[in-house]
Amino acid sequence: MIVQRVELDQFRNYARFEGEFDPGINVIYGENAQGKTNLLEAVAYLSTASSHRARYDRELIGFDADHARIRAGVFSRDRDFQLEVRLGRGVRRQLYANGVRLKSAAELSGILNTVLFCPEDLHLIREGAAVRRRFLDECICQLRPRYAEALAEYRRVYEHKTRILRDWEEHPSLLDTLEEFNLRMAQTGAVLIHYRAYFIKRLSETAPLIHQDFSGGREELELGYETVRTVTDPLASVRTILEQLLEHQRTHRKAELEARQCLSGPHKDDLTVQLNGMNAKSFASQGQTRTAALSLKLASRELFQRDTGEWPVLLLDDVLSELDQRRQEFVLQRINGGQVFITCCEETGLDTLQRGRTFHIHGGALVPEE
Ligand SMILES: Nc1ncnc2c1ncn2[C@@H]1O[C@H](COP(=O)(O)OP(=O)(O)OP(=O)(O)O)[C@@H](O)[C@H]1O
């Protein structure tokens, strides 16, 4: 997958931008607050129709504008695509591929996939399980449509069951449907656990090797899967997992009614991360945390490439800061497959990059090369 060209109109601090990109490495450099991250955000938006840092689309529109537009020429799955995103204040965003309006964001990710690494990704190691679950869900959804369906269904059923448990005392008749929701939750939950277990198994075969290279063999990364306690082997068949989930529901029925909360199911799952045998969340340094998070992201990109034959576009925002010289060099050497956009404040120090183009950004505009 290659983003060949990007045009921005009134997107964040870009009044107008046009850039032709290299199929290899693109270095976006400039001082702080000039628009480097904004450019990566625009590229990422073309694949997910969402931003990693904006809560509302309107934040992406230039302060003085009513509309913003992102356009791009993309080469993917042996074809050329023209992608377009139109954003407007007070109106629904519109997505287009080759001039045809798309119904959903999922259609975009069928054309362009990106893996973004940004400073906020330290949360992947440091924060609670929800962040790691989101990472797993995003990765697996891109690879397995059946998983995306099961996840959507699980979330629907979970919400219904939560409402039943919250309101059953005031409306006891709600309990009549509880068993049905329990069964559907266990059925879809078993599918989620099965897929997550396989993905984590593959991630465990890939990410530790990357991390080991990163740290010059000094650090050992270990990943694990924590799910519902009664599930003895998450790699077992969906049928076996289903029985074990139903068993967990049975033993927690009274507690759920008392707590008025959903206590049983994979919505509490976690991907555990250990460094040299210790919980990374509590003990890893800033640099180690960054290295571990980056190893997870790079591993997910490699798995995507192995499954689909296509490299997702890699967007590395401010990845080099806080890494020592050796780790920096490792990152720059490791990113040798597919297209990469990497932001940094200085052009110097990137001599290891043999191929590609550099773009100097200043005040939301491309500084022309001399
Ligand atoms: N909707 C918007 N309209 C206009 N300008 C915006 C908008 N949103 C953000 N900006 C401006 O964009 C600039 C930030 O750009 P960006 O985050 O891309 O910086 P950066 O070059 O990545 O900087 P750093 O090196 O500090 O990470 C800020 O000056 C901010 O005020």
The ligand as a Gaussian input file, in Angstrom:
#p B3LYP/6-31G(d) Opt

LIG

0 1
 N       -8.088000      22.986000      13.705000
 C       -6.935000      23.657000      13.634000
 N       -6.827000      24.762000      12.848000
 C       -5.674000      25.438000      12.763000
 N       -4.542000      25.101000      13.419000
 C       -4.596000      24.022000      14.202000
 C       -5.785000      23.238000      14.349000
 N       -5.540000      22.216000      15.196000
 C       -4.259000      22.366000      15.562000
 N       -3.686000      23.426000      14.971000
 C       -2.306000      23.924000      15.112000
 O       -1.428000      22.974000      14.544000
 C       -0.195000      23.086000      15.253000
 C        0.276000      21.730000      15.745000
 O        0.639000      20.979000      14.704000
 P        1.252000      19.526000      14.963000
 O        0.630000      18.867000      16.130000
 O        1.193000      18.857000      13.660000
 O        2.722000      19.955000      15.380000
 P        4.093000      19.168000      15.169000
 O        4.805000      19.812000      14.035000
 O        3.859000      17.714000      15.110000
 O        4.816000      19.599000      16.525000
 P        5.655000      18.786000      17.630000
 O        7.040000      18.646000      17.069000
 O        5.601000      19.740000      18.771000
 O        4.943000      17.495000      17.885000
 C       -0.400000      23.915000      16.488000
 O        0.225000      25.146000      16.322000
 C       -1.900000      24.024000      16.561000
 O       -2.314000      25.244000      17.122000

